[in-house]
């Protein structure tokens, strides 16, 4: 497993843009946001034991070596964007349906 060695905090600027700050350790973040617990249930085993911070959503994995924290506003906005994104759906047709369509178009 890769070691998580970068801590990223994502917030919104006054103009609405995303502000991303990277830290080499969690200490500067803990100085600003109080630690209220530790993650003990993440499916990414590298995140277990990482701090849970008041006022931030996280920890979340981002790539192999980054631990991500987001402000609630950013988390909500990015989640809404993710939910609204349309995925291209592929329909599967049986070979019988394809043959029937081909026969119908050949007959016309």
TORPA-4810 file (N, C-alpha, C, O; in nm, 3 decimals):
<nodes>
NODE_1_0.083_-0.119_0.000_0.000_0.000_0.000_0.087_0.125_0.000_0.193_0.129_0.063_X
NODE_2_0.041_0.225_-0.071_0.115_0.351_-0.079_0.091_0.432_0.048_-0.018_0.429_0.106_X
NODE_3_0.193_0.503_0.090_0.181_0.586_0.209_0.121_0.721_0.170_0.164_0.784_0.073_X
NODE_4_0.023_0.764_0.247_-0.039_0.894_0.224_0.051_1.000_0.287_0.062_1.008_0.409_X
NODE_5_0.114_1.082_0.204_0.210_1.179_0.256_0.177_1.323_0.221_0.254_1.413_0.255_X
NODE_6_0.065_1.347_0.155_0.022_1.483_0.123_-0.120_1.501_0.175_-0.207_1.418_0.151_X
NODE_7_-0.141_1.611_0.246_-0.273_1.643_0.299_-0.325_1.763_0.222_-0.261_1.868_0.221_X
NODE_8_-0.441_1.749_0.158_-0.497_1.853_0.073_-0.627_1.905_0.134_-0.714_1.827_0.173_X
NODE_9_-0.638_2.038_0.142_-0.760_2.102_0.190_-0.818_2.182_0.073_-0.750_2.266_0.014_X
NODE_10_-0.945_2.155_0.040_-1.011_2.223_-0.070_-1.123_2.310_-0.012_-1.209_2.262_0.061_X
NODE_11_-1.118_2.438_-0.045_-1.219_2.532_0.003_-1.257_2.626_-0.111_-1.203_2.616_-0.221_X
NODE_12_-1.350_2.718_-0.085_-1.393_2.816_-0.184_-1.332_2.951_-0.154_-1.322_2.991_-0.038_X
NODE_13_-1.290_3.021_-0.259_-1.243_3.158_-0.245_-1.360_3.253_-0.244_-1.474_3.211_-0.265_X
NODE_14_-1.335_3.379_-0.221_-1.442_3.480_-0.218_-1.508_3.495_-0.355_-1.625_3.532_-0.364_X
NODE_15_-1.432_3.467_-0.462_-1.487_3.477_-0.597_-1.554_3.348_-0.643_-1.601_3.340_-0.757_X
NODE_16_-1.560_3.248_-0.557_-1.626_3.123_-0.591_-1.534_3.016_-0.649_-1.578_2.904_-0.674_X
NODE_17_-1.408_3.050_-0.670_-1.315_2.952_-0.725_-1.269_2.855_-0.616_-1.278_2.886_-0.497_X
NODE_18_-1.220_2.740_-0.657_-1.170_2.642_-0.562_-1.028_2.679_-0.519_-0.942_2.709_-0.602_X
NODE_19_-1.006_2.677_-0.390_-0.873_2.699_-0.334_-0.821_2.565_-0.285_-0.886_2.500_-0.203_X
NODE_20_-0.706_2.524_-0.334_-0.648_2.396_-0.297_-0.514_2.424_-0.230_-0.426_2.488_-0.288_X
NODE_21_-0.500_2.374_-0.108_-0.375_2.390_-0.035_-0.324_2.252_0.006_-0.398_2.171_0.061_X
NODE_22_-0.198_2.227_-0.023_-0.135_2.100_0.011_-0.039_2.120_0.127_0.030_2.222_0.136_X
NODE_23_-0.036_2.022_0.216_0.052_2.024_0.332_0.129_1.892_0.339_0.079_1.787_0.298_X
NODE_24_0.250_1.899_0.391_0.333_1.778_0.404_0.291_1.694_0.525_0.318_1.574_0.529_X
NODE_25_0.226_1.756_0.623_0.177_1.682_0.739_0.040_1.739_0.778_-0.005_1.840_0.724_X
NODE_26_-0.023_1.673_0.872_-0.156_1.716_0.914_-0.150_1.822_1.024_-0.253_1.882_1.057_X
NODE_27_-0.033_1.845_1.081_-0.021_1.937_1.195_-0.071_2.079_1.167_-0.144_2.133_1.250_X
NODE_28_-0.036_2.142_1.053_-0.087_2.278_1.030_-0.240_2.283_1.018_-0.302_2.383_1.054_X
NODE_29_-0.299_2.176_0.969_-0.446_2.171_0.955_-0.509_2.157_1.092_-0.611_2.220_1.121_X
NODE_30_-0.449_2.073_1.178_-0.502_2.052_1.312_-0.492_2.180_1.395_-0.573_2.202_1.485_X
NODE_31_-0.393_2.265_1.366_-0.381_2.392_1.437_-0.497_2.486_1.407_-0.532_2.569_1.491_X
NODE_32_-0.558_2.473_1.289_-0.669_2.559_1.249_-0.804_2.493_1.279_-0.897_2.561_1.324_X
NODE_33_-0.815_2.364_1.255_-0.939_2.290_1.275_-0.919_2.188_1.387_-0.825_2.109_1.382_X
NODE_34_-1.004_2.191_1.486_-0.990_2.100_1.601_-1.016_1.956_1.558_-1.108_1.928_1.482_X
NODE_35_-0.935_1.865_1.608_-0.955_1.723_1.581_-1.064_1.672_1.673_-1.059_1.690_1.795_X
NODE_36_-1.166_1.606_1.613_-1.278_1.555_1.691_-1.282_1.403_1.694_-1.371_1.344_1.756_X
NODE_37_-1.188_1.339_1.629_-1.184_1.194_1.630_-1.083_1.143_1.531_-1.005_1.219_1.473_X
NODE_38_-1.085_1.011_1.511_-0.998_0.948_1.411_-1.082_0.855_1.326_-1.178_0.794_1.374_X
NODE_39_-1.045_0.844_1.200_-1.117_0.757_1.107_-1.085_0.612_1.141_-0.969_0.572_1.148_X
NODE_40_-1.190_0.534_1.163_-1.169_0.393_1.194_-1.252_0.300_1.106_-1.261_0.181_1.134_X
NODE_41_-1.313_0.354_1.000_-1.399_0.269_0.920_-1.381_0.287_0.769_-1.462_0.238_0.692_X
NODE_42_-1.277_0.356_0.727_-1.257_0.379_0.585_-1.223_0.249_0.514_-1.154_0.164_0.569_X
NODE_43_-1.272_0.235_0.391_-1.236_0.117_0.312_-1.094_0.127_0.260_-1.033_0.025_0.228_X
NODE_44_-1.040_0.248_0.251_-0.899_0.268_0.218_-0.821_0.253_0.349_-0.826_0.342_0.434_X
NODE_45_-0.751_0.143_0.365_-0.685_0.115_0.492_-0.581_0.219_0.529_-0.551_0.235_0.648_X
NODE_46_-0.524_0.289_0.432_-0.427_0.393_0.462_-0.490_0.512_0.533_-0.419_0.590_0.598_X
NODE_47_-0.622_0.528_0.522_-0.689_0.641_0.587_-0.726_0.612_0.732_-0.755_0.703_0.809_X
NODE_48_-0.725_0.486_0.769_-0.762_0.452_0.907_-0.660_0.513_1.003_-0.539_0.502_0.983_X
NODE_49_-0.712_0.579_1.105_-0.627_0.647_1.202_-0.602_0.793_1.167_-0.545_0.866_1.247_X
NODE_50_-0.644_0.837_1.047_-0.629_0.977_1.010_-0.728_1.061_1.092_-0.834_1.011_1.130_X
NODE_51_-0.695_1.186_1.119_-0.783_1.269_1.202_-0.912_1.309_1.130_-0.913_1.332_1.009_X
NODE_52_-1.018_1.317_1.208_-1.144_1.377_1.163_-1.146_1.516_1.224_-1.129_1.532_1.344_X
NODE_53_-1.168_1.616_1.140_-1.152_1.754_1.182_-1.285_1.830_1.180_-1.365_1.814_1.088_X
NODE_54_-1.306_1.912_1.282_-1.428_1.993_1.289_-1.425_2.097_1.178_-1.326_2.168_1.160_X
NODE_55_-1.535_2.105_1.103_-1.547_2.204_0.996_-1.499_2.155_0.860_-1.508_2.229_0.762_X
NODE_56_-1.449_2.032_0.852_-1.404_1.975_0.725_-1.464_1.837_0.705_-1.483_1.763_0.801_X
NODE_57_-1.492_1.803_0.580_-1.538_1.670_0.544_-1.415_1.590_0.504_-1.336_1.636_0.421_X
NODE_58_-1.398_1.474_0.560_-1.284_1.391_0.524_-1.240_1.311_0.644_-1.299_1.322_0.751_X
NODE_59_-1.142_1.234_0.628_-1.048_1.220_0.518_-1.104_1.138_0.403_-1.183_1.046_0.422_X
NODE_60_-1.061_1.174_0.282_-1.099_1.103_0.159_-0.973_1.073_0.081_-0.879_1.153_0.082_X
NODE_61_-0.968_0.960_0.013_-0.850_0.933_-0.069_-0.857_1.012_-0.199_-0.964_1.026_-0.259_X
NODE_62_-0.745_1.063_-0.242_-0.735_1.127_-0.374_-0.603_1.078_-0.434_-0.496_1.126_-0.398_X
NODE_63_-0.613_0.984_-0.523_-0.493_0.922_-0.575_-0.433_0.828_-0.472_-0.501_0.787_-0.377_X
NODE_64_-0.308_0.794_-0.492_-0.245_0.696_-0.402_-0.178_0.759_-0.281_-0.161_0.692_-0.179_X
NODE_65_-0.140_0.886_-0.289_-0.061_0.944_-0.181_-0.123_1.069_-0.120_-0.056_1.136_-0.041_X
NODE_66_-0.246_1.103_-0.153_-0.308_1.228_-0.106_-0.429_1.198_-0.020_-0.514_1.117_-0.055_X
NODE_67_-0.436_1.265_0.094_-0.553_1.263_0.182_-0.623_1.396_0.161_-0.561_1.501_0.172_X
NODE_68_-0.752_1.391_0.130_-0.826_1.513_0.095_-0.929_1.545_0.202_-0.999_1.458_0.253_X
NODE_69_-0.935_1.674_0.236_-1.039_1.729_0.323_-1.106_1.841_0.245_-1.040_1.916_0.173_X
NODE_70_-1.239_1.854_0.260_-1.314_1.959_0.192_-1.401_2.033_0.291_-1.445_1.976_0.391_X
NODE_71_-1.426_2.160_0.261_-1.524_2.233_0.341_-1.662_2.181_0.304_-1.679_2.127_0.194_X
NODE_72_-1.761_2.194_0.392_-1.894_2.145_0.360_-1.953_2.205_0.232_-2.023_2.135_0.158_X
NODE_73_-1.925_2.333_0.203_-1.978_2.397_0.083_-1.920_2.332_-0.043_-1.993_2.305_-0.139_X
NODE_74_-1.790_2.307_-0.042_-1.725_2.243_-0.156_-1.776_2.101_-0.173_-1.805_2.057_-0.284_X
NODE_75_-1.786_2.028_-0.062_-1.834_1.890_-0.069_-1.974_1.884_-0.129_-2.001_1.799_-0.215_X
NODE_76_-2.063_1.973_-0.085_-2.200_1.974_-0.136_-2.203_2.010_-0.285_-2.274_1.946_-0.362_X
NODE_77_-2.127_2.111_-0.324_-2.127_2.155_-0.465_-2.069_2.047_-0.556_-2.126_2.019_-0.662_X
NODE_78_-1.958_1.987_-0.517_-1.897_1.883_-0.601_-1.984_1.758_-0.608_-1.988_1.690_-0.711_X
NODE_79_-2.052_1.727_-0.498_-2.143_1.612_-0.500_-2.261_1.639_-0.593_-2.303_1.549_-0.666_X
NODE_80_-2.315_1.760_-0.592_-2.425_1.794_-0.682_-2.380_1.788_-0.827_-2.454_1.739_-0.913_X
NODE_81_-2.259_1.837_-0.857_-2.206_1.829_-0.993_-2.189_1.684_-1.036_-2.221_1.648_-1.149_X
NODE_82_-2.139_1.603_-0.946_-2.118_1.461_-0.976_-2.251_1.391_-1.004_-2.261_1.309_-1.095_X
NODE_83_-2.353_1.423_-0.924_-2.485_1.361_-0.942_-2.551_1.407_-1.072_-2.621_1.329_-1.136_X
NODE_84_-2.529_1.531_-1.112_-2.593_1.586_-1.231_-2.524_1.541_-1.360_-2.583_1.549_-1.468_X
NODE_85_-2.401_1.495_-1.350_-2.327_1.452_-1.470_-2.397_1.331_-1.532_-2.424_1.232_-1.465_X
NODE_86_-2.425_1.342_-1.660_-2.491_1.234_-1.732_-2.386_1.133_-1.778_-2.284_1.169_-1.837_X
NODE_87_-2.411_1.010_-1.749_-2.322_0.905_-1.799_-2.384_0.847_-1.925_-2.505_0.829_-1.935_X
NODE_88_-2.299_0.819_-2.020_-2.347_0.763_-2.145_-2.382_0.617_-2.122_-2.296_0.537_-2.086_X
NODE_89_-2.505_0.583_-2.142_-2.553_0.447_-2.118_-2.549_0.368_-2.247_-2.589_0.416_-2.353_X
NODE_90_-2.501_0.249_-2.236_-2.500_0.159_-2.351_-2.610_0.057_-2.331_-2.624_-0.003_-2.225_X
NODE_91_-2.688_0.039_-2.434_-2.791_-0.063_-2.428_-2.738_-0.188_-2.496_-2.667_-0.181_-2.596_X
NODE_92_-2.774_-0.299_-2.442_-2.731_-0.425_-2.500_-2.849_-0.488_-2.572_-2.958_-0.501_-2.517_X
NODE_93_-2.824_-0.524_-2.694_-2.928_-0.589_-2.772_-2.887_-0.733_-2.797_-2.769_-0.762_-2.816_X
NODE_94_-2.983_-0.820_-2.796_-2.953_-0.960_-2.821_-2.926_-0.979_-2.970_-2.966_-0.896_-3.052_X
NODE_95_-2.858_-1.086_-3.004_-2.827_-1.113_-3.145_-2.955_-1.136_-3.224_-2.960_-1.106_-3.344_X
NODE_96_-3.059_-1.188_-3.158_-3.186_-1.208_-3.227_-3.249_-1.073_-3.263_-3.305_-1.058_-3.371_X
NODE_97_-3.239_-0.975_-3.174_-3.295_-0.843_-3.202_-3.218_-0.775_-3.315_-3.278_-0.708_-3.399_X
NODE_98_-3.085_-0.791_-3.317_-3.003_-0.733_-3.423_-3.038_-0.798_-3.557_-3.050_-0.729_-3.658_X
NODE_99_-3.054_-0.931_-3.558_-3.089_-1.002_-3.681_-3.228_-0.961_-3.730_-3.248_-0.945_-3.850_X
NODE_100_-3.323_-0.943_-3.638_-3.458_-0.903_-3.676_-3.458_-0.763_-3.736_-3.529_-0.738_-3.833_X
NODE_101_-3.380_-0.672_-3.680_-3.370_-0.537_-3.734_-3.306_-0.537_-3.872_-3.349_-0.465_-3.962_X
NODE_102_-3.202_-0.620_-3.888_-3.136_-0.629_-4.018_-3.230_-0.686_-4.123_-3.231_-0.639_-4.236_X
NODE_103_-3.308_-0.787_-4.086_-3.403_-0.847_-4.180_-3.513_-0.747_-4.216_-3.555_-0.740_-4.331_X
NODE_104_-3.558_-0.672_-4.120_-3.663_-0.573_-4.145_-3.613_-0.462_-4.237_-3.686_-0.420_-4.326_X
NODE_105_-3.492_-0.415_-4.217_-3.439_-0.310_-4.302_-3.407_-0.363_-4.442_-3.416_-0.288_-4.539_X
NODE_106_-3.370_-0.489_-4.454_-3.344_-0.548_-4.583_-3.474_-0.569_-4.661_-3.476_-0.562_-4.784_X
NODE_107_-3.584_-0.596_-4.589_-3.712_-0.620_-4.654_-3.773_-0.489_-4.703_-3.855_-0.491_-4.795_X
NODE_108_-3.737_-0.377_-4.645_-3.795_-0.249_-4.687_-3.731_-0.191_-4.806_-3.771_-0.084_-4.852_X
</nodes>
